[in-house]
Amino acid sequence: MGKVAAKIKIMPQSPEVDLDDLQERLEGSLPEGAKIKGFERDDVAFGLVALLPTVIVPDDAGGTEAVEEAFADVDGVESVEVDSVGRL
């Protein structure tokens, strides 16, 4: 069974959202079998910073849909978008 790595762009609801706290909530929301292999931050505009976690999921898990849905339900998240996907 292979694994898939996906970089996902998470936009917070506002510049006032505590990004360290948001990272912890995102990690806690992961579905079983998925794990985060690091975060990047991207300055977007007007003080807004996007989080870019790289998520590893099993190839048979049906892609990143479960992770995207879990992240979208986290308090403080405005939007979730897959930036890139690749096999490991």
N, C-alpha and C positions, 0 to 999 in steps of 0.2 A: 504494500500500500504506500503510495507516494504522499507528498505533502504539497500544499499550495501556500505561497506567501503573497499577501495582498497589502499594499499600502493604501490606507483609507484616510480620506480628508474629513476631519471633524471640525465643523464651524460652531463655536460657542454662540449663545444667544446674545451676548454683549461683551464689550471689552472688560467689564467689571467681573466676569466669571473667573474664579480662582482656578487657573490651569492645573496646578499641582493637585488640587482636590478633584477636579474633573478627570484627570488621569487615573486617580485611584478608583473613582466610580466606574470608569470605563473598564478597568481591569477586573473589577468585581462583577461586572455584568456579562462577562464572556460566557458563551455556551460551553458545555462540556466538550473537551477535546481541542478547544482553541486556546492559543496563548499569544501573548504580545511579546515581540522580540525587539522592543525599543520604540521610543517616540522621537519624532522630530517636531520642530515648531517652525511655522512659516508666517512671517509678518504679512498680513493681507493689506490693511489700510486703516487709517484713523484709529490706531491703537488696537485693532482687532488682530488676534493671533490664532491661526488654525493649528490644530494638533494633527500630526500625521503618524499614527501608530502603524507598525508593520505587524500584521497578524498572520500567524501560522495556523492553518487548519488542515485536517486530514483530507486527502483527495476524494474520499468517498462521502464526505459530509455534505455534499450538494452545493459546494461553492461557498461564497461569503455571505449569502442571504441571511442566515441566522445571526451572524455577527453584526451585519448592518442593522437588522431589526432590533437587536439587543442594544446597540449603541444609540439608536434613534430614541429609545425609551428612557435614556439616562437624563436626569434633570440637568438643565443647563445647555443641552445640545440643540442647536438650531437646525443643522443639516448634516447628513452623512453621504459621502460620495466615494466610490472606489476610484483611486487614482491610477493604480497599476496592479497587475496580477501576473504571477509567474510560478512555475513548478520548481520544486527543490529536488 
